[in-house]
Amino acid sequence: MERTWVEIDEQAIISNIKTLRSLSQGARFCAIVKANAYGHGMKEVAQIAARVGVQSFGVDNLDEALVLRELLPSAQIIVLGYVMQYQYPEAVRNGIELTLSDREDIEQLERVAAATASTAQIHLKIETGTSRRGILMEELIDFLLEIKRSPHVSICGISTHFASIEDTGNAEYASLQFSRFSDALKELQNHGFNPPHIHCACTAAILLYPVTHGTLVRAGIGLYGIWPSELVEQTIRKQNISCELRPALKWKTRVAQVKSLPIGTPIGYGSTERLKQRSRIAVLPVGYRDGYDRSLSSIGEVLVGGYRCKVMGRVCMNMMMIDVSSVPTVEKEQVVTLLGIDGRHEISAVEVARKIQTIPYEIVTRINPLLPRIVVS
Ligand SMILES: *Cc1c(COP(=O)(O)O)cnc(C)c1O
């Protein structure tokens, strides 16, 4: 009995893993569970994935990595984002693989690993055109020489990340990035390095560009049953590739109060919206602090008893109001669906994202991690 909660459909996660794995046969499957598993609950999703044999996980930071390590003592855990140097001892002690792209980080990591006579495993992130973290091609050789001087640092992976693979039907830029990545790999091999994990494919690349799969694929959004973009979905449909993704998350709350109000009544802060007719208004105990975006004020929709109901006035910090005039009966504490299916209707992350000009990734990742995650099997 929760007031507001997130439900995770275990079978949907398992089905999505199967689908993505079957499209990337031969490559190791790495489940990207950063940002609380895109809002789905990191521990919950990691446990489901581990039960169906997933052994690699990608996170953003060391804190996430350490939580996972406790849960999965022998899994491969790759930190994709930046780790502060002071955290290196903890990373090495826990067998966490780091993604590095600065030469001075190698020196520091070598000192830390040498002090405990251990070997630090790293992934070299190559800058191929996203201009995020990554080693510039012209600095790669210096970087490799530094690693040769560092006996306690071992390259277990080489990676890059595509800039626009989900945003365009044109693979030209991705191909350019991939050819730069291939050049970097050759450079490594010329210097005697043969990292087992060669990886650059996110969900869109897994779906659309098999040539990029390498030896490991990094599946994020698809694992959760959400298409990386509408364009990717359309392209897959056009190519007749059989691929079903099942959204795994439902976000629910309950009716806190219902009342009938006369025409003209202003609703919420700023009195930004007035009733155009006598209406029944329900108050929900959920607001922008829970991750329900304030830009959905007056335009968001939720499901009550299988009916679509509009958000009225501004979304507050911890509450919001909806119009339930069209729902035959609404009871106090009745379940309301903010995201997911109820009856014949669905509020998808894609729909919500489109309404407020963002991407579905943002809609799910910003659901407050403090809300309970309940796995439904
Ligand atoms: C988040 C992330 C991914 C996953 O991308 P999706 O589009 O969600 O599959 C893969 N690689 C890196 C480096 C990431 O940061």
The ligand as an SDF file (V2000), in Angstrom:
LIG
                    3D

 15 15  0  0  0  0  0  0  0  0999 V2000
   23.9710    5.9180  -21.4330 C   0  0  0  0  0  0  0  0  0  0  0  0
   24.9880    5.3060  -22.2960 C   0  0  0  0  0  0  0  0  0  0  0  0
   24.6850    4.2030  -23.1110 C   0  0  0  0  0  0  0  0  0  0  0  0
   23.2780    3.6660  -23.2930 C   0  0  0  0  0  0  0  0  0  0  0  0
   22.6470    4.3560  -24.3270 O   0  0  0  0  0  0  0  0  0  0  0  0
   21.1340    3.9620  -24.7510 P   0  0  0  0  0  0  0  0  0  0  0  0
   20.8330    4.8690  -25.8780 O   0  0  0  0  0  0  0  0  0  0  0  0
   20.3010    4.2530  -23.5530 O   0  0  0  0  0  0  0  0  0  0  0  0
   21.1560    2.5320  -25.0940 O   0  0  0  0  0  0  0  0  0  0  0  0
   25.7160    3.6020  -23.7970 C   0  0  0  0  0  0  0  0  0  0  0  0
   26.9800    4.0800  -23.7130 N   0  0  0  0  0  0  0  0  0  0  0  0
   27.2990    5.1490  -22.9560 C   0  0  0  0  0  0  0  0  0  0  0  0
   28.7070    5.6160  -22.9060 C   0  0  0  0  0  0  0  0  0  0  0  0
   26.3230    5.7980  -22.2340 C   0  0  0  0  0  0  0  0  0  0  0  0
   26.6460    6.8790  -21.5090 O   0  0  0  0  0  0  0  0  0  0  0  0
  1  2  1  0
  2  3  1  0
  2 14  2  0
  3  4  1  0
  3 10  2  0
  4  5  1  0
  5  6  1  0
  6  7  2  0
  6  8  1  0
  6  9  1  0
 10 11  1  0
 11 12  2  0
 12 13  1  0
 12 14  1  0
 14 15  1  0
M  END
$$$$
